Structures are given as structure tokens and as C-alpha cells.
Amino acid sequence: MTMTDLKPEQKAAALVVAVGSRAASGLLQFLSEEEVEALAAEVAKIGRLHPETIDALMSEVLYEAEEQRKLSAGGIDYAKELLSEWQGNRGEEIIDRLMADLNVVPFNFIRDIDPDQLIPILKDEHAQTVALILAHQPAGYAARVLGGFDNDFQAEIALRVGTMGRTSPDVIRRVESALRERLGTVSQAEVQIKGGVKDLAEVLNNTDRGTEKAILERLMRTDPELAEEVRALMFVFEDVATLEDKFIQKVIQEVDAKELAMAMKGVSGEVQESITRNMSQRAAETLNEELEMLGAVRRSDVEMAQSRVVAVVRRLEDAGEIVIARAGESDLIE
């Protein structure tokens, strides 16, 4: 078959075949179920394509894409390109400030609403809708909202945040518009893509330990691979033992001794040893005395103390005072 023989729907099928299944799957998410079915039928029926036909098809696609880019050359991306050409790095700083001033994050209007007021409204929404909304919120805010749902709904939302890919800007605008009507709030936000494993890990890092554990346990049952990806990006109290000694010392300096003792209740000897070896002998003895004096304590109190210590670790990392080595990352350059 040649280019002149191909109908539009056959060209679409030929493009899917030409780019391969992995790249094609990224295109399909922008189509409706009916369109995907029709396209799949054409792919199944399409005959053998000559290399010259493929080359001509790809040239046509590139030409159409370039023409479309010219027609819609405005917006944030064009502003970035323009200012970068004009002032280099200085231009990038300007556009960053401009984007902040323009309030470009979707669902930004929600942040003015108390999470306790938002939770009853979102409880009636589909999990995918809630996931889309929370993926665009600061992790701490999203965590507070997530904590207001029952365990099953939490797990379903977490699964959808973790597996969320690129969402159509039109879908985001429609959801945003519907939510604004329900809340009686107006927003001029533009579109920015969020969601995925990293965002889910950040949200869970800001939840209480009980919520975090419940969600991860359910994810392990429904999608073990996703659960492991999320866990690899998270930092929990026990991970203190993986920090370099100089960073552990920095954390210890920022945490009250009684709080640290409560956080250490029930943790492994390895974690306890990693902390005490980074203290002076006198401080270590005082800490051990605090531990003995505590006796039996509620699990919730221990988890709260651990969450506060982890919050200190995250704050120090954000400030660049410590480094957390995460899975797949290395601080060394050969």
C-alpha cells in the first residue's frame, strides 16, 4: 500500500504500527474507547506497508505537527522559549516568576478551603476524580484530605494517583469547572500535568503512619510493583539507619530527647544503634533512661513521634542540610 492508497483511518493505523506498541500506547490515552476500538480494527486489517510509505507518512505527521505548533505557538512554552533566547538563565527565572503570578496550577482554588470542608464533598466523587484533584495539591494538604476517607477509598485513590499518566488538558478543565460549580469558587488556572509514583510517595510521606501503612498494604495486594516503587521513594523512621552518621547527628540535634525516645520504642536494634552511636556517651545514657521510663506506650503515640522525627528529616533535606540516598540514586560521580 502507498500513501495515496491510505484513507485517514488507515493512516492512523499505519502510524500506530510504525511507532511501535510502547509509543502507540501513549497516544491511545487521548482517544475515546470507541476511537481506540475503531483504530484497533484498522490495525488488524492493514496490509503490508512499503518502507517508502512509512517514510512519507512520518513526514506528513511531522509537517502537520509543525503547522499545528505554529498555529498555537503562544502560551507558557512559547514564553519560556522566547525569554530563554532573550536572557538565558535570567529569562528562565523571569518565566518562573510569571508562572507563579499567573497561578498556573490546576485546582489551585481548592487550597483556600479547609480540608475538613472538602472531604465530605469529595467522598461522593469517583476515585479517579479525587486522585486527579489531590495530585495537584501540596503533599501536606493532600495527605490531610486523604486521611479523611475510609481505608478502601484511600487505597483506591492512592492506586490511581500512583498509576496516573498524562491527563488530557480538556479533562482537567472539565473536572475543574464542575468542581468550581459545586464549591461556588472561580479560578483562572491554566493546566499543568501532575500525578504518578513520585506524587503519591510525597502524599503518603505527609500522612500519619497508620494511613501510610494501610494504603501501602492494600497497594501490595492490588499492585505490588507500584507499591514497591512508592516505598522506594518514601522515607520512614526506620530509614534513619540508612543516613550517613553526620546526617543522623544533624537530625538528633533538631529533635527533643523525649520525642526521640518515644519514636524509638519498638524499633529494631539496628535503628537504635545507629542513633545512639551518633550521640555522646552521656546523651546515649540519658536516652536509654528515657526509653526505660516510658514503659508500655500506645502505638499511636509512637507513630506520631516517628512522624514528627521524619518531618524534621524532610525539612533538613529540603534545606540542603542532609542528603537522603534513595533507591536507584547515587551521590557519587565516577
PAZAPA-4460 file (N, C-alpha, C; in steps of 0.05 Angstrom, whole numbers, plus 32768, in hexadecimal, padded with zeros to 4 digits):
% residues 334
    n_x    n_y    n_z   ca_x   ca_y   ca_z    c_x    c_y    c_z   seq   type   mol
   8011   7FE8   8000   8000   8000   8000   8011   8019   8000     1      M     A
   8009   802D   7FF1   8018   8046   7FF0   8008   805C   7FFE     2      T     A
   8014   8073   8002   8007   8089   8010   7FED   8091   8002     3      M     A
   7FEC   8091   7FE8   7FD4   8099   7FD9   7FBE   8085   7FDD     4      T     A
   7FC5   806C   7FE4   7FB0   8057   7FE8   7FA3   8059   8004     5      D     A
   7FB1   8066   8016   7FA8   8066   8032   7F92   807B   8038     6      L     A
   7F7D   8071   8045   7F68   8083   804F   7F72   808F   806A     7      K     A
   7F65   80A4   8074   7F6E   80B0   808D   7F70   809C   80A4     8      P     A
   7F5B   808B   80A6   7F5B   8077   80BC   7F72   8063   80B9     9      E     A
   7F79   805D   809F   7F8F   804A   809A   7FAA   8057   80A0    10      Q     A
   7FAB   8071   809B   7FC4   8080   80A2   7FC8   807F   80C0    11      K     A
   7FB3   8082   80CF   7FB5   8081   80EC   7FBF   8065   80F5    12      A     A
   7FB3   8050   80E8   7FBC   8035   80EF   7FD9   8030   80E7    13      A     A
   7FE0   803B   80D0   7FFC   8038   80C7   800F   8046   80DA    14      A     A
   8007   805D   80E4   8018   806B   80F7   801C   805B   8111    15      L     A
   8007   804F   811A   8009   803E   8132   801C   8027   812E    16      V     A
   801B   801B   8116   802D   8004   8110   8049   800E   810D    17      V     A
   804D   8026   8101   8067   8030   80FC   8076   8038   8115    18      A     A
   8068   8043   8129   8076   804D   8141   807A   8037   8155    19      V     A
   806D   8020   8153   8070   800B   8166   805C   800C   817C    20      G     A
   8058   7FF6   818A   8042   7FF3   819E   8046   8006   81B6    21      S     A
   8060   8009   81BE   8064   8019   81D6   805D   8036   81D2    22      R     A
   8067   8041   81BC   8061   805D   81B6   8044   8061   81AF    23      A     A
   8039   804D   81A1   801C   804F   819A   800A   804F   81B2    24      A     A
   8011   8040   81C7   8001   8040   81DF   7FFE   805C   81EB    25      S     A
   8013   806C   81E8   8012   8087   81F2   7FFF   8098   81E2    26      G     A
   7FFA   8091   81C9   7FE8   80A0   81B8   7FCB   8099   81BE    27      L     A
   7FC6   807F   81C4   7FAB   8075   81C7   7F9C   8082   81DE    28      L     A
   7FAB   808C   81F3   7F9D   8097   820A   7F8E   80B1   8204    29      Q     A
   7F95   80BD   81EC   7F87   80D5   81E4   7F6E   80CF   81D3    30      F     A
   7F68   80B6   81CF   7F51   80AE   81BF   7F3B   80A3   81D1    31      L     A
   7F23   80A4   81C7   7F0C   8097   81D5   7F0D   8079   81D0    32      S     A
   7EFE   806A   81E0   7EFD   804D   81DC   7EF4   8045   81C0    33      E     A
   7EE1   8054   81B6   7ED7   804E   819B   7EEC   8053   8186    34      E     A
   7EFC   8069   8189   7F11   806F   8177   7F27   805A   8178    35      E     A
   7F2D   8051   8190   7F42   803C   8194   7F39   8022   8186    36      V     A
   7F20   801B   818A   7F16   8002   817E   7F17   8004   815F    37      E     A
   7F0F   801B   8154   7F10   801F   8137   7F2C   801E   812D    38      A     A
   7F3E   802A   813C   7F5A   802A   8134   7F66   800E   8134    39      L     A
   7F5F   7FFF   814A   7F69   7FE4   814C   7F60   7FD3   8135    40      A     A
   7F47   7FD7   812D   7F3C   7FC8   8116   7F4C   7FCE   80FD    41      A     A
   7F53   7FE7   80F8   7F62   7FEF   80E1   7F7E   7FE3   80E2    42      E     A
   7F8A   7FE3   80FA   7FA5   7FD7   80FD   7FA4   7FB9   80F5    43      V     A
   7F8F   7FAC   80FE   7F8D   7F8F   80F8   7F89   7F8A   80DA    44      A     A
   7F7D   7F9D   80CC   7F77   7F99   80AF   7F8D   7FA3   809D    45      K     A
   7F9E   7FB5   80A7   7FB1   7FC2   8095   7FC4   7FAE   8089    46      I     A
   7FCB   7FB3   806F   7FDD   7FA1   8061   7FFA   7FA8   8066    47      G     A
   800B   7F9C   8056   8028   7FA2   8059   802E   7FBE   804E    48      R     A
   803E   7FCC   805C   8045   7FE8   8054   8062   7FE9   804A    49      L     A
   8065   7FF6   8033   8080   7FF9   8028   808F   800E   8038    50      H     A
   80A9   800A   803C   80B9   801E   804B   80B5   803A   8041    51      P     A
   80B2   803E   8027   80AE   8059   801D   8094   8065   8026    52      E     A
   8080   8053   8029   8066   805C   8033   8069   8066   8050    53      T     A
   8077   8057   8060   807C   805E   807C   808A   8079   807D    54      I     A
   809F   807C   806D   80AE   8095   806D   809C   80AD   8065    55      D     A
   808B   80A9   8051   8079   80BE   8048   8065   80C5   805E    56      A     A
   805B   80B0   806C   8048   80B4   8081   8054   80C4   8098    57      L     A
   806D   80BD   80A0   807A   80CB   80B6   8080   80E8   80AF    58      M     A
   8087   80EC   8096   808C   8108   808D   8072   8118   808E    59      S     A
   805C   810C   8087   8042   811A   8088   803B   8121   80A5    60      E     A
   803F   810D   80B7   8039   8112   80D3   804A   8129   80DF    61      V     A
   8064   8128   80D8   8076   813E   80E2   806D   8159   80D6    62      L     A
   8065   8159   80BD   805D   8172   80B1   8044   817D   80BF    63      Y     A
   8030   816B   80C3   8018   8173   80D0   801D   817D   80ED    64      E     A
   802F   8170   80FB   8035   8178   8116   8042   8193   8117    65      A     A
   8054   8198   8103   8062   81B2   8102   804E   81C8   80FB    66      E     A
   803B   81C2   80E9   8027   81D6   80E2   8015   81DD   80FA    67      E     A
   800E   81C8   8109   7FFE   81CB   8121   800D   81DC   8136    68      Q     A
   8027   81D6   8138   8037   81E5   814C   8037   8203   8144    69      R     A
   8039   8209   812B   8039   8225   8122   801F   8233   8128    70      K     A
   8009   8223   8125   7FEE   822F   812A   7FE9   8234   8148    71      L     A
   7FF6   8224   8159   7FF2   8227   8176   800C   822C   8184    72      S     A
   801B   823F   8179   8036   8243   8183   8037   8254   819C    73      A     A
   8020   8260   81A5   8021   8270   81BD   8020   825F   81D5    74      G     A
   801D   826B   81EC   801B   825D   8205   8035   825C   8214    75      G     A
   8035   824C   822A   804B   824A   823C   8064   823F   822F    76      I     A
   8061   822A   821E   8079   821E   8212   8086   8232   81FF    77      D     A
   8076   8241   81EF   8082   8254   81DD   808F   826B   81ED    78      Y     A
   8082   8273   8203   808E   8288   8214   80A9   827F   821F    79      A     A
   80AA   8266   8227   80C4   825B   8231   80DA   825C   821C    80      K     A
   80D2   8253   8204   80E5   8253   81EE   80EE   826F   81E7    81      E     A
   80DB   8282   81E6   80E1   829E   81E0   80F4   82AB   81F4    82      L     A
   80EE   82A8   820E   80FE   82B4   8222   8119   82A7   8226    83      L     A
   811A   828D   8221   8134   827F   8223   8147   8288   820D    84      S     A
   813B   828D   81F4   814C   8297   81DE   8155   82B4   81E4    85      E     A
   8144   82C2   81F3   814A   82DF   81F8   815E   82E2   820F    86      W     A
   815A   82D3   8225   816B   82D8   823C   8177   82BE   8248    87      Q     A
   8176   82A8   823A   8182   828F   8244   8175   8287   825F    88      G     A
   8186   8281   8272   817D   8278   828D   816C   828D   829A    89      N     A
   8173   82A6   8295   8164   82BC   82A0   8147   82BC   8296    90      R     A
   8144   82B4   827C   812A   82B2   8271   8119   829C   827E    91      G     A
   8126   8286   8285   8118   8270   8292   810E   8279   82AE    92      E     A
   811E   8289   82BC   8116   8294   82D6   80FD   82A5   82D3    93      E     A
   80FD   82B5   82BE   80E7   82C7   82B9   80CD   82B7   82B4    94      I     A
   80CF   82A3   82A3   80B7   8293   829C   80AD   8284   82B4    95      I     A
   80C0   827B   82C6   80B7   826D   82DE   80A6   827F   82EF    96      D     A
   80AF   8298   82F2   80A0   82AC   8302   8085   82B2   82F4    97      R     A
   8086   82B4   82DA   806E   82BA   82CB   8059   82A3   82CF    98      L     A
   8063   828A   82CD   8051   8274   82D1   8045   8273   82ED    99      M     A
   8055   827B   8301   804B   827C   831C   8035   8291   831F   100      A     A
   803B   82A8   8312   8028   82BF   8313   800E   82B8   8304   101      D     A
   8010   82A7   82EF   7FF8   82A0   82E0   7FE8   828B   82ED   102      L     A
   7FF3   827F   8303   7FE4   826B   8312   7FDD   8253   8300   103      N     A
   7FF1   8247   82F4   7FED   8234   82DE   7FE5   8218   82E7   104      V     A
   7FE5   8212   8301   7FE0   81F6   8309   7FC2   81F1   830A   105      V     A
   7FB9   81DB   82FD   7F9C   81D5   82FE   7F93   81D0   831A   106      P     A
   7F79   81D5   831F   7F6C   81D0   8339   7F79   81E0   834F   107      F     A
   7F87   81F6   8347   7F95   8206   835C   7F81   8213   836F   108      N     A
   7F68   8218   8365   7F54   8225   8376   7F4C   8214   838E   109      F     A
   7F51   81FA   838C   7F49   81E8   83A2   7F5A   81ED   83BB   110      I     A
   7F72   81F7   83B8   7F84   81FB   83CF   7F79   820F   83E3   111      R     A
   7F66   821F   83DB   7F5A   8232   83EE   7F43   8225   83FE   112      D     A
   7F3D   820D   83F8   7F28   81FE   8406   7F34   81EC   841B   113      I     A
   7F29   81ED   8433   7F32   81DB   8448   7F2E   81BE   8440   114      D     A
   7F42   81AD   8444   7F3F   8191   843C   7F26   8183   8448   115      P     A
   7F20   818B   8460   7F08   817F   846D   7EEE   8186   845F   116      D     A
   7EEE   819D   8451   7ED6   81A4   8442   7ED6   8197   8426   117      Q     A
   7EEE   8191   841C   7EF1   8185   8401   7EEB   8167   8402   118      L     A
   7EF2   815A   8417   7EEF   813D   8419   7ED3   8133   8414   119      I     A
   7EBE   813F   8421   7EA3   8135   841C   7E9A   8139   83FE   120      P     A
   7EA5   814D   83F1   7E9E   8152   83D5   7EAA   813D   83C3   121      I     A
   7EC4   8137   83C8   7ED2   8124   83B7   7ECB   8107   83BC   122      L     A
   7EBF   8101   83D4   7EB7   80E6   83DA   7EA4   80DA   83C5   123      K     A
   7E94   80EC   83B9   7E80   80E3   83A5   7E8C   80E2   8389   124      D     A
   7EA5   80EA   8385   7EB1   80EA   836B   7EBE   80CF   8364   125      E     A
   7EC3   80CA   834B   7ED1   80B2   8342   7EEE   80B4   834B   126      H     A
   7EFA   809D   8352   7F15   809C   835B   7F29   80A9   8348   127      A     A
   7F24   80A6   832E   7F35   80B1   8319   7F34   80D0   831B   128      Q     A
   7F1C   80DB   831F   7F19   80F8   8321   7F28   8102   833A   129      T     A
   7F25   80F5   8350   7F32   80FD   8369   7F50   80FB   8365   130      V     A
   7F5A   80E6   8358   7F77   80E3   8354   7F82   80FA   8343   131      A     A
   7F73   8101   832E   7F7B   8117   831D   7F7D   8131   832D   132      L     A
   7F6A   8136   833E   7F6A   814F   834E   7F81   814F   8362   133      I     A
   7F84   8139   8371   7F99   8138   8386   7FB5   8138   837A   134      L     A
   7FB8   812E   8361   7FD3   812D   8355   7FDD   814A   834F   135      A     A
   7FCB   815D   834F   7FD3   8179   8349   7FD4   818A   8362   136      H     A
   7FD1   817D   837A   7FD2   818C   8393   7FED   8188   83A0   137      Q     A
   7FF5   819B   83B2   800D   8196   83C2   800A   817C   83D1   138      P     A
   8020   816E   83D5   801F   8153   83E1   8012   8154   83FD   139      A     A
   8018   8168   840D   800C   8169   8428   7FEE   816C   8427   140      G     A
   7FE4   817D   8415   7FC8   8182   8412   7FBA   8169   8408   141      Y     A
   7FC6   815C   83F3   7FBB   8144   83E8   7FB9   812E   83FD   142      A     A
   7FCE   812C   840E   7FCF   8118   8423   7FB8   811B   8437   143      A     A
   7FB2   8134   843E   7F9C   813A   8451   7F81   8132   8445   144      R     A
   7F7E   8137   842B   7F65   812F   841E   7F63   8111   841D   145      V     A
   7F78   8104   8414   7F79   80E7   8411   7F73   80D9   842C   146      L     A
   7F7D   80E5   8441   7F78   80D9   845C   7F5B   80DA   8465   147      G     A
   7F4A   80E9   8457   7F2E   80EB   845E   7F1C   80D6   8452   148      G     A
   7F28   80C5   8440   7F18   80B1   8433   7F1B   8096   8441   149      F     A
   7F09   8083   843B   7F0C   8068   8446   7F23   805A   8438   150      D     A
   7F2D   8044   8444   7F45   8037   843A   7F43   802D   841E   151      N     A
   7F2C   8022   8416   7F29   8018   83FB   7F2A   802E   83E6   152      D     A
   7F1D   8045   83ED   7F1D   805B   83DA   7F39   8068   83D9   153      F     A
   7F47   8069   83EF   7F63   8072   83F0   7F74   8062   83DD   154      Q     A
   7F72   8048   83DF   7F83   8036   83CF   7F7C   8039   83B1   155      A     A
   7F63   803C   83AB   7F5B   803F   838E   7F66   8059   8383   156      E     A
   7F64   806F   8393   7F6F   8089   838A   7F8D   8087   8387   157      I     A
   7F9A   807B   839B   7FB7   8079   839A   7FC0   8069   8381   158      A     A
   7FB2   8054   837A   7FB8   8044   8363   7FB6   8055   834A   159      L     A
   7FA2   8065   8348   7F9D   8075   8330   7FB1   808C   832E   160      R     A
   7FB9   8098   8345   7FCE   80AD   8344   7FE8   80A1   833A   161      V     A
   7FEF   8089   8345   8008   807D   833E   800A   8074   8321   162      G     A
   7FF4   806D   8315   7FF4   8063   82FA   7FEC   8079   82E6   163      T     A
   7FE8   8091   82F0   7FDE   80A7   82DE   7FF4   80AF   82CB   164      M     A
   7FED   80B0   82B2   8000   80BA   829E   7FF8   80D6   8296   165      G     A
   7FFC   80DD   827D   7FF5   80F7   8273   7FD6   80F8   8270   166      R     A
   7FCA   810D   827B   7FAD   8111   827A   7FA7   8126   8265   167      T     A
   7F93   8121   8255   7F8B   8135   8241   7F84   8150   824E   168      S     A
   7F90   8166   8243   7F89   8180   824E   7F6B   8186   824E   169      P     A
   7F5D   817B   823A   7F40   817F   8238   7F32   8171   8250   170      D     A
   7F3C   8159   8257   7F30   814B   826D   7F35   815B   8287   171      V     A
   7F4D   8165   828A   7F53   8174   82A2   7F41   818D   82A4   172      I     A
   7F3D   819A   828E   7F2C   81B2   828E   7F0F   81AB   8295   173      R     A
   7F06   8195   828A   7EEA   818D   828F   7EE6   8187   82AD   174      R     A
   7EF9   8177   82B8   7EF7   8170   82D5   7EF9   8189   82E6   175      V     A
   7F0B   819B   82DE   7F0F   81B3   82ED   7EF6   81C5   82ED   176      E     A
   7EEA   81C6   82D5   7ED2   81D7   82D2   7EBB   81CC   82E2   177      S     A
   7EB7   81B1   82E2   7EA1   81A5   82F1   7EA5   81A9   830F   178      A     A
   7EBE   81A7   8318   7EC4   81AA   8334   7EC0   81C7   833D   179      L     A
   7EC8   81D9   832B   7EC4   81F6   8332   7EA6   81FC   8336   180      R     A
   7E96   81EF   8325   7E79   81F4   8327   7E6E   81E9   8342   181      E     A
   7E78   81D2   834A   7E6F   81C6   8363   7E78   81D7   837B   182      R     A
   7E90   81E2   8378   7E9B   81F2   838F   7E94   820F   838D   183      L     A
   7E8A   8217   8376   7E83   8234   8373   7E9C   8245   8372   184      G     A
   7EB2   8239   8368   7ECB   8248   8367   7ED4   824C   834A   185      T     A
   7EE0   8262   8344   7EEA   8268   8329   7F08   8267   8329   186      V     A
   7F13   825A   8314   7F30   8258   8310   7F37   825D   82F3   187      S     A
   7F4E   826A   82EF   7F58   826F   82D3   7F70   825E   82CE   188      Q     A
   7F73   8247   82DC   7F8B   8237   82D9   7F8E   822C   82BD   189      A     A
   7FA7   822A   82B5   7FAE   821D   829C   7FB4   8200   82A3   190      E     A
   7FBF   81F0   8290   7FC2   81D4   8294   7FDF   81CC   8298   191      V     A
   7FE4   81BA   82AB   7FFE   81B0   82B1   7FFB   8192   82B7   192      Q     A
   800C   8181   82AD   8009   8165   82B0   8015   815B   82CA   193      I     A
   8005   814D   82DA   800F   8142   82F3   8006   8125   82F5   194      K     A
   800F   8118   830B   8007   80FD   8310   801E   80EA   830C   195      G     A
   801B   80D1   8314   8030   80BD   8311   803C   80B4   832C   196      G     A
   804F   80A2   832A   805A   8095   8342   8067   80AA   8355   197      V     A
   8076   80BD   834A   8083   80D0   835B   806F   80E1   836B   198      K     A
   8059   80E9   835E   8046   80F9   836C   8037   80E9   8382   199      D     A
   8032   80CF   837C   8025   80BE   8390   8037   80BA   83A8   200      L     A
   8051   80B6   83A3   8064   80B2   83B9   8066   80CB   83CA   201      A     A
   8065   80E2   83BE   8066   80FB   83CD   804D   80FF   83DE   202      E     A
   8036   80F8   83D3   801E   80FA   83E3   801F   80E7   83FA   203      V     A
   8027   80CE   83F6   8028   80BA   840C   803D   80C2   8421   204      L     A
   8052   80CF   8418   8066   80D9   842B   805B   80EE   843E   205      N     A
   8045   80F9   8437   8039   810E   8447   8020   8105   8456   206      N     A
   8019   80EB   8454   8003   80E0   8463   800D   80D5   847D   207      T     A
   7FFB   80CE   848F   8003   80C1   84A8   800B   80A4   84A1   208      D     A
   801A   8098   84B3   8025   807D   84AD   800F   8069   84A9   209      R     A
   7FF9   806B   84B8   7FE3   8058   84B5   7FD7   8059   8499   210      G     A
   7FD2   8071   848E   7FC8   8074   8473   7FDC   806A   845F   211      T     A
   7FF5   8071   8463   800A   8069   8451   800C   804B   844F   212      E     A
   800C   803D   8466   800E   8020   8466   7FF6   8013   8459   213      K     A
   7FDE   801D   845F   7FC6   8011   8454   7FC5   8013   8436   214      A     A
   7FCD   802A   842B   7FCD   802E   840E   7FE2   801C   8401   215      I     A
   7FFA   801B   840C   800F   800B   8401   8008   7FED   8402   216      L     A
   7FFB   7FE4   8417   7FF3   7FC8   8419   7FDF   7FC1   8403   217      E     A
   7FCC   7FD3   83FF   7FB8   7FCE   83EA   7FC4   7FCF   83CE   218      R     A
   7FD7   7FE2   83CA   7FE5   7FE3   83B1   7FF5   7FCA   83AB   219      L     A
   8001   7FBF   83C0   8010   7FA6   83BD   7FFE   7F8F   83B3   220      M     A
   7FE4   7F90   83BB   7FD2   7F7B   83B2   7FC8   7F80   8396   221      R     A
   7FC3   7F99   838F   7FB7   7F9F   8375   7FCC   7FA4   835F   222      T     A
   7FE3   7FB0   8367   7FF8   7FB6   8353   8013   7FB6   8361   223      D     A
   801E   7F9F   8366   8037   7F9D   8375   804E   7FAD   8369   224      P     A
   804F   7FAE   834E   8065   7FBC   8341   8063   7FDA   8347   225      E     A
   804B   7FE5   8346   8047   8001   834C   804E   8006   8369   226      L     A
   8045   7FF4   837B   804B   7FF8   8398   8069   7FF9   839D   227      A     A
   8078   7FE8   8390   8095   7FE9   8393   80A2   8002   8388   228      E     A
   8097   800C   8372   80A1   8025   8367   809C   803C   837A   229      E     A
   8084   803D   8386   807E   8052   8399   808F   8050   83B2   230      V     A
   8092   8037   83BC   80A1   8033   83D4   80BF   803C   83D0   231      R     A
   80C9   8037   83B8   80E5   803F   83B2   80E9   805D   83B3   232      A     A
   80D3   806C   83AE   80D6   8089   83AE   80CF   8096   83C9   233      L     A
   80C6   8085   83DC   80BD   8090   83F6   80D3   808E   840B   234      M     A
   80D0   809E   8420   80E3   809D   8436   80D2   8099   844F   235      F     A
   80D7   8083   845D   80C9   807D   8476   80DE   807E   848D   236      V     A
   80D4   807E   84A6   80E6   8081   84BD   80FD   806D   84BD   237      F     A
   80F7   8054   84B6   810C   803F   84B6   8122   8045   84A3   238      E     A
   811D   8056   848F   8131   805D   847B   8147   8070   8486   239      D     A
   8143   8079   849F   8158   8089   84AB   8172   807A   84AB   240      V     A
   8170   8060   84AE   8188   804F   84B0   8198   804F   8495   241      A     A
   818B   8058   847F   8199   8058   8465   81A7   8073   8460   242      T     A
   81A2   8086   8472   81AF   80A0   846E   81CD   809F   8476   243      L     A
   81DD   80B0   846A   81F9   80B2   8473   81F9   80BD   8490   244      E     A
   820E   80B5   849E   8210   80BC   84BA   820E   80DA   84BF   245      D     A
   821B   80EA   84AD   821B   8107   84B1   81FE   8112   84AE   246      K     A
   81EE   8105   849E   81D3   810E   849A   81C1   8105   84B2   247      F     A
   81C6   80ED   84BC   81B8   80E4   84D4   81BD   80F7   84EB   248      I     A
   81D6   8100   84EE   81DD   8113   8503   81CE   812D   8500   249      Q     A
   81CB   8135   84E7   81BC   814E   84E2   819F   814B   84EA   250      K     A
   8193   8134   84E4   8177   812F   84EB   8174   812E   850A   251      V     A
   8186   8120   8517   8185   811E   8535   8185   813A   8542   252      I     A
   8195   814C   8537   8197   8167   8541   817C   8176   8540   253      Q     A
   816B   816E   852D   8152   817C   8528   813A   8170   8536   254      E     A
   813F   8159   8543   8128   814A   8550   812B   8149   856E   255      V     A
   8115   814E   857C   8115   814D   8599   811A   8130   85A2   256      D     A
   812A   812C   85B7   8132   8112   85C1   8119   8100   85C7   257      A     A
   8105   810C   85D4   80ED   80FC   85DB   80DE   80F4   85C2   258      K     A
   80DD   8106   85AF   80CF   80FF   8595   80DE   80E8   8587   259      E     A
   80F9   80EA   8587   8109   80D5   857A   8106   80BB   8588   260      L     A
   8105   80BB   85A3   8101   80A2   85B2   80E7   8095   85AB   261      A     A
   80D1   80A5   85A9   80B7   809A   85A2   80B8   808F   8586   262      M     A
   80C5   809C   8574   80C6   8092   8558   80D6   8078   8556   263      A     A
   80E8   8074   8569   80F9   805C   8567   80ED   8043   8574   264      M     A
   80D5   8047   8581   80C9   8030   858E   80C1   801B   8579   265      K     A
   80CB   8002   857D   80C3   7FEC   856C   80D2   7FEA   8552   266      G     A
   80E5   7FFC   854C   80F3   7FFA   8533   810A   7FE6   8536   267      V     A
   8116   7FDD   8520   812B   7FC9   8521   8144   7FD3   852F   268      S     A
   8154   7FC0   8538   816E   7FC8   8545   8180   7FD7   8532   269      G     A
   817E   7FD0   8518   818F   7FDE   8505   8189   7FFC   8504   270      E     A
   816F   8003   8504   8167   801F   8504   8170   802D   851E   271      V     A
   816B   8020   8534   8173   802B   854E   8191   8030   854F   272      Q     A
   81A0   801C   8545   81BE   801E   8546   81C7   8035   8534   273      E     A
   81BA   8039   851D   81C3   804D   850A   81BF   8069   8517   274      S     A
   81AB   806C   8528   81A7   8085   8536   81B9   8089   854D   275      I     A
   81BB   8075   855F   81CB   8079   8577   81E9   807B   8571   276      T     A
   81F3   806F   855B   820F   8071   8555   8217   808D   854C   277      R     A
   8203   809C   8545   8208   80B8   853B   8203   80CC   8551   278      N     A
   8201   80C3   856A   81FD   80D4   8581   8215   80D2   8594   279      M     A
   8218   80E6   85A4   822D   80E3   85B8   8225   80CD   85CC   280      S     A
   8237   80C3   85DB   8231   80AD   85EE   821C   80B6   8602   281      Q     A
   821E   80CE   860B   820B   80D9   861F   81EF   80DB   8613   282      R     A
   81EE   80E6   85FA   81D4   80E9   85ED   81C7   80CE   85E7   283      A     A
   81D8   80BB   85DF   81CE   80A0   85DA   81C2   8093   85F3   284      A     A
   81D0   8098   860A   81C6   808D   8623   81AC   809A   862B   285      E     A
   81AA   80B4   8627   8191   80C2   862D   817A   80B8   861C   286      T     A
   8180   80B3   8602   816B   80A9   85F0   8162   808D   85F9   287      L     A
   8174   807C   8600   816D   8061   860A   815C   8063   8623   288      N     A
   8163   8076   8634   8153   8079   864D   8136   8082   8646   289      E     A
   8134   8094   8632   811A   809D   8629   810A   8086   861E   290      E     A
   8117   8074   860F   8109   805D   8604   80FF   804B   861A   291      L     A
   810F   8046   862E   8107   8034   8644   80F0   8040   8654   292      E     A
   80F1   805B   8657   80DC   8068   8667   80C1   8068   8659   293      M     A
   80C1   8066   863F   80A9   8067   8630   8096   804F   8635   294      L     A
   80A2   8038   8638   8092   8020   863C   8081   801A   8624   295      G     A
   8069   800F   8629   8057   8009   8613   8049   8023   8609   296      A     A
   8049   8027   85F0   803D   803F   85E4   802A   8037   85CD   297      V     A
   8018   804A   85C7   8006   8044   85B1   8014   8045   8596   298      R     A
   800C   8033   8584   8018   8033   856A   8014   804D   855B   299      R     A
   7FFD   8059   855F   7FF7   8073   8551   800A   8089   855A   300      S     A
   8012   8089   8574   8025   809D   857E   8040   8099   8572   301      D     A
   8048   8080   856F   8062   807A   8563   8062   8083   8545   302      V     A
   804D   807C   8537   804B   8084   851B   804B   80A2   8517   303      E     A
   803D   80B0   8528   803D   80CD   8527   8059   80D9   852B   304      M     A
   8067   80CE   853F   8083   80D7   8544   8095   80D1   852C   305      A     A
   8092   80B9   8521   80A2   80B2   8509   809C   80C5   84F2   306      Q     A
   8082   80CC   84EE   807B   80DE   84D9   8088   80F9   84DC   307      S     A
   8089   8102   84F5   8095   811D   84FB   80B3   811C   84F6   308      R     A
   80C0   8106   84FC   80DD   8103   84F6   80E2   8103   84D8   309      V     A
   80D1   80F4   84CA   80D3   80F3   84AC   80CF   810E   84A0   310      V     A
   80BC   811E   84AC   80B7   8139   84A3   80D1   814A   84A6   311      A     A
   80E0   8146   84BB   80F9   8154   84BF   810D   814C   84A9   312      V     A
   810E   8132   84A3   8120   8128   848E   8119   8135   8473   313      V     A
   8100   8136   846D   80F8   8142   8453   80FF   815F   8452   314      R     A
   80FA   816D   8469   8100   818A   846A   811E   818F   8466   315      R     A
   812F   817E   8472   814C   8181   846F   8154   817B   8452   316      L     A
   8147   8167   8446   814E   8161   842B   8146   8178   8418   317      E     A
   812E   8183   841C   8125   8199   840C   8138   81B1   840E   318      D     A
   8144   81B4   8426   8156   81CB   842B   8172   81C5   8421   319      A     A
   8176   81AC   8417   8190   81A5   840C   81A5   819E   8422   320      G     A
   819B   819A   843B   81AE   8195   8451   81B5   8177   8453   321      E     A
   81A4   8166   8449   81A9   8149   8448   81A2   813E   842D   322      I     A
   81AB   8126   8427   81A5   8119   840D   819A   80FD   8413   323      V     A
   8183   80F8   8407   8176   80DD   840A   817C   80CD   83F0   324      I     A
   818B   80B8   83F3   8191   80A7   83DC   8179   8095   83D6   325      A     A
   816C   8099   83BF   8155   808A   83B8   815C   8073   83A4   326      R     A
   814A   8061   83A1   814E   804A   838F   8154   8054   8373   327      A     A
   8169   8049   8368   8170   8050   834C   817F   806A   8349   328      G     A
   8185   8077   8360   8193   8090   835F   81AF   808D   836C   329      E     A
   81C1   809C   8363   81DC   809C   836F   81E6   80B8   8371   330      S     A
   81F4   80BE   8387   81FE   80D9   838A   821B   80DA   837F   331      D     A
   8225   80C4   8374   8240   80C3   836A   8241   80C3   834C   332      L     A
   8255   80D1   8341   8259   80D2   8324   8274   80C6   831F   333      I     A
   8274   80B1   830F   828D   80A3   8308   829E   80B5   82F6   334      E     A
***
